[in-house]
Amino acid sequence: MGATPAQAAAMSEQLLKRCDQLVAERGWTRVRAMEHLLTVLVKGRNGETVPGFEGGKPPEPKS
């Protein structure tokens, strides 16, 4: 997806860490949690959103 090997390794570590957090928080299987995270990642890379990530207008920067 355009990342350097070092960036890819760091991102992989973060995905695994978040995956384990979702398992603990939501009681999902590790496969379900990783499937969710990879879906969010790929859709985000394509400029799409998944349900629950629609958000709103970003906050205005503080002056």
PyMOL commands that set and color helices and strands:
alter all, ss='L'
color gray80, all
select helices_A, chain A and resi 5-26+30-45
alter helices_A, ss='H'
color red, helices_A
deselect
rebuild
show_as cartoon
